[in-house]
């Protein structure tokens, strides 16, 4: 999966990502909170079959960092 496909899928599943790019800082997003973290976790499990933890998601600084959570075979 390329980075643009990842971004499009994320935008479809998690509303707060509607107007972001890969370099958008997550802490700049209105609504970047524990609920958004749970939505990202659910997105990874549903779309990619990949389990990520809240700690992993919260450690990400940009949207591109979220993409890096996918294993190489999925990204």
CNS distance restraints for C-alpha pairs under 8 A (distance, minus, plus):
assign (resid   1 and name CA) (resid   5 and name CA) 6.34 0.50 0.50
assign (resid   1 and name CA) (resid   6 and name CA) 6.72 0.50 0.50
assign (resid   1 and name CA) (resid  74 and name CA) 6.32 0.50 0.50
assign (resid   1 and name CA) (resid  75 and name CA) 4.82 0.50 0.50
assign (resid   2 and name CA) (resid   6 and name CA) 6.39 0.50 0.50
assign (resid   2 and name CA) (resid  75 and name CA) 6.36 0.50 0.50
assign (resid   3 and name CA) (resid   7 and name CA) 6.15 0.50 0.50
assign (resid   3 and name CA) (resid  22 and name CA) 7.93 0.50 0.50
assign (resid   3 and name CA) (resid  64 and name CA) 7.99 0.50 0.50
assign (resid   3 and name CA) (resid  67 and name CA) 7.18 0.50 0.50
assign (resid   3 and name CA) (resid  75 and name CA) 7.49 0.50 0.50
assign (resid   4 and name CA) (resid   8 and name CA) 6.13 0.50 0.50
assign (resid   5 and name CA) (resid   9 and name CA) 6.21 0.50 0.50
assign (resid   6 and name CA) (resid  10 and name CA) 6.16 0.50 0.50
assign (resid   6 and name CA) (resid  67 and name CA) 7.11 0.50 0.50
assign (resid   6 and name CA) (resid  75 and name CA) 7.99 0.50 0.50
assign (resid   7 and name CA) (resid  11 and name CA) 6.11 0.50 0.50
assign (resid   7 and name CA) (resid  21 and name CA) 7.50 0.50 0.50
assign (resid   7 and name CA) (resid  22 and name CA) 7.28 0.50 0.50
assign (resid   8 and name CA) (resid  12 and name CA) 6.30 0.50 0.50
assign (resid   9 and name CA) (resid  13 and name CA) 6.40 0.50 0.50
assign (resid  10 and name CA) (resid  14 and name CA) 5.85 0.50 0.50
assign (resid  10 and name CA) (resid  17 and name CA) 6.86 0.50 0.50
assign (resid  10 and name CA) (resid  40 and name CA) 7.90 0.50 0.50
assign (resid  10 and name CA) (resid  43 and name CA) 7.23 0.50 0.50
assign (resid  11 and name CA) (resid  15 and name CA) 6.20 0.50 0.50
assign (resid  11 and name CA) (resid  16 and name CA) 7.58 0.50 0.50
assign (resid  11 and name CA) (resid  17 and name CA) 4.98 0.50 0.50
assign (resid  11 and name CA) (resid  18 and name CA) 5.00 0.50 0.50
assign (resid  11 and name CA) (resid  19 and name CA) 7.97 0.50 0.50
assign (resid  12 and name CA) (resid  18 and name CA) 7.55 0.50 0.50
assign (resid  13 and name CA) (resid  39 and name CA) 7.87 0.50 0.50
assign (resid  13 and name CA) (resid  43 and name CA) 6.71 0.50 0.50
assign (resid  14 and name CA) (resid  18 and name CA) 7.57 0.50 0.50
assign (resid  14 and name CA) (resid  36 and name CA) 7.42 0.50 0.50
assign (resid  14 and name CA) (resid  39 and name CA) 6.44 0.50 0.50
assign (resid  14 and name CA) (resid  40 and name CA) 7.08 0.50 0.50
assign (resid  14 and name CA) (resid  43 and name CA) 7.92 0.50 0.50
assign (resid  16 and name CA) (resid  29 and name CA) 6.91 0.50 0.50
assign (resid  16 and name CA) (resid  30 and name CA) 7.17 0.50 0.50
assign (resid  16 and name CA) (resid  31 and name CA) 6.53 0.50 0.50
assign (resid  16 and name CA) (resid  32 and name CA) 7.45 0.50 0.50
assign (resid  16 and name CA) (resid  36 and name CA) 7.73 0.50 0.50
assign (resid  17 and name CA) (resid  29 and name CA) 7.98 0.50 0.50
assign (resid  20 and name CA) (resid  24 and name CA) 5.84 0.50 0.50
assign (resid  21 and name CA) (resid  63 and name CA) 7.11 0.50 0.50
assign (resid  22 and name CA) (resid  62 and name CA) 6.75 0.50 0.50
assign (resid  22 and name CA) (resid  63 and name CA) 4.84 0.50 0.50
assign (resid  22 and name CA) (resid  64 and name CA) 4.76 0.50 0.50
assign (resid  23 and name CA) (resid  62 and name CA) 5.58 0.50 0.50
assign (resid  23 and name CA) (resid  63 and name CA) 6.05 0.50 0.50
assign (resid  23 and name CA) (resid  64 and name CA) 6.16 0.50 0.50
assign (resid  24 and name CA) (resid  28 and name CA) 7.50 0.50 0.50
assign (resid  24 and name CA) (resid  62 and name CA) 5.45 0.50 0.50
assign (resid  24 and name CA) (resid  63 and name CA) 5.98 0.50 0.50
assign (resid  25 and name CA) (resid  29 and name CA) 7.34 0.50 0.50
assign (resid  25 and name CA) (resid  61 and name CA) 5.70 0.50 0.50
assign (resid  25 and name CA) (resid  62 and name CA) 4.38 0.50 0.50
assign (resid  25 and name CA) (resid  63 and name CA) 6.77 0.50 0.50
assign (resid  26 and name CA) (resid  32 and name CA) 6.68 0.50 0.50
assign (resid  26 and name CA) (resid  60 and name CA) 7.56 0.50 0.50
assign (resid  26 and name CA) (resid  61 and name CA) 5.73 0.50 0.50
assign (resid  26 and name CA) (resid  62 and name CA) 5.23 0.50 0.50
assign (resid  26 and name CA) (resid  63 and name CA) 6.48 0.50 0.50
assign (resid  27 and name CA) (resid  32 and name CA) 6.34 0.50 0.50
assign (resid  27 and name CA) (resid  61 and name CA) 7.30 0.50 0.50
assign (resid  28 and name CA) (resid  32 and name CA) 7.80 0.50 0.50
assign (resid  31 and name CA) (resid  36 and name CA) 6.90 0.50 0.50
assign (resid  32 and name CA) (resid  36 and name CA) 5.60 0.50 0.50
assign (resid  32 and name CA) (resid  37 and name CA) 7.40 0.50 0.50
assign (resid  33 and name CA) (resid  37 and name CA) 6.31 0.50 0.50
assign (resid  34 and name CA) (resid  38 and name CA) 6.29 0.50 0.50
assign (resid  35 and name CA) (resid  39 and name CA) 6.26 0.50 0.50
assign (resid  36 and name CA) (resid  40 and name CA) 6.21 0.50 0.50
assign (resid  37 and name CA) (resid  41 and name CA) 6.24 0.50 0.50
assign (resid  37 and name CA) (resid  54 and name CA) 6.34 0.50 0.50
assign (resid  37 and name CA) (resid  57 and name CA) 6.48 0.50 0.50
assign (resid  37 and name CA) (resid  58 and name CA) 7.06 0.50 0.50
assign (resid  38 and name CA) (resid  42 and name CA) 6.15 0.50 0.50
assign (resid  38 and name CA) (resid  54 and name CA) 7.19 0.50 0.50
assign (resid  39 and name CA) (resid  43 and name CA) 6.04 0.50 0.50
assign (resid  40 and name CA) (resid  44 and name CA) 6.25 0.50 0.50
assign (resid  40 and name CA) (resid  57 and name CA) 7.61 0.50 0.50
assign (resid  41 and name CA) (resid  45 and name CA) 6.35 0.50 0.50
assign (resid  41 and name CA) (resid  51 and name CA) 7.17 0.50 0.50
assign (resid  41 and name CA) (resid  52 and name CA) 6.01 0.50 0.50
assign (resid  41 and name CA) (resid  53 and name CA) 6.92 0.50 0.50
assign (resid  41 and name CA) (resid  54 and name CA) 7.12 0.50 0.50
assign (resid  41 and name CA) (resid  57 and name CA) 7.59 0.50 0.50
assign (resid  42 and name CA) (resid  46 and name CA) 5.91 0.50 0.50
assign (resid  43 and name CA) (resid  47 and name CA) 5.76 0.50 0.50
assign (resid  43 and name CA) (resid  48 and name CA) 7.76 0.50 0.50
assign (resid  44 and name CA) (resid  48 and name CA) 5.38 0.50 0.50
assign (resid  44 and name CA) (resid  49 and name CA) 6.41 0.50 0.50
assign (resid  44 and name CA) (resid  50 and name CA) 5.48 0.50 0.50
assign (resid  44 and name CA) (resid  51 and name CA) 6.63 0.50 0.50
assign (resid  44 and name CA) (resid  52 and name CA) 7.14 0.50 0.50
assign (resid  45 and name CA) (resid  49 and name CA) 4.42 0.50 0.50
assign (resid  45 and name CA) (resid  50 and name CA) 4.88 0.50 0.50
assign (resid  45 and name CA) (resid  51 and name CA) 5.57 0.50 0.50
assign (resid  45 and name CA) (resid  52 and name CA) 7.79 0.50 0.50
assign (resid  46 and name CA) (resid  50 and name CA) 7.95 0.50 0.50
assign (resid  48 and name CA) (resid  74 and name CA) 7.11 0.50 0.50
assign (resid  50 and name CA) (resid  70 and name CA) 7.20 0.50 0.50
assign (resid  52 and name CA) (resid  56 and name CA) 6.37 0.50 0.50
assign (resid  52 and name CA) (resid  57 and name CA) 7.15 0.50 0.50
assign (resid  52 and name CA) (resid  69 and name CA) 7.49 0.50 0.50
assign (resid  53 and name CA) (resid  57 and name CA) 6.43 0.50 0.50
assign (resid  54 and name CA) (resid  58 and name CA) 5.97 0.50 0.50
assign (resid  55 and name CA) (resid  59 and name CA) 6.05 0.50 0.50
assign (resid  56 and name CA) (resid  60 and name CA) 6.82 0.50 0.50
assign (resid  56 and name CA) (resid  69 and name CA) 7.81 0.50 0.50
assign (resid  57 and name CA) (resid  66 and name CA) 6.72 0.50 0.50
assign (resid  60 and name CA) (resid  65 and name CA) 5.21 0.50 0.50
assign (resid  60 and name CA) (resid  66 and name CA) 6.13 0.50 0.50
assign (resid  61 and name CA) (resid  65 and name CA) 6.29 0.50 0.50
assign (resid  62 and name CA) (resid  66 and name CA) 6.96 0.50 0.50
assign (resid  63 and name CA) (resid  67 and name CA) 6.73 0.50 0.50
assign (resid  64 and name CA) (resid  68 and name CA) 6.45 0.50 0.50
assign (resid  65 and name CA) (resid  69 and name CA) 6.82 0.50 0.50
assign (resid  66 and name CA) (resid  70 and name CA) 7.67 0.50 0.50
assign (resid  67 and name CA) (resid  75 and name CA) 7.14 0.50 0.50
assign (resid  68 and name CA) (resid  75 and name CA) 7.68 0.50 0.50
assign (resid  70 and name CA) (resid  74 and name CA) 5.84 0.50 0.50
assign (resid  70 and name CA) (resid  75 and name CA) 5.64 0.50 0.50
assign (resid  71 and name CA) (resid  75 and name CA) 6.31 0.50 0.50
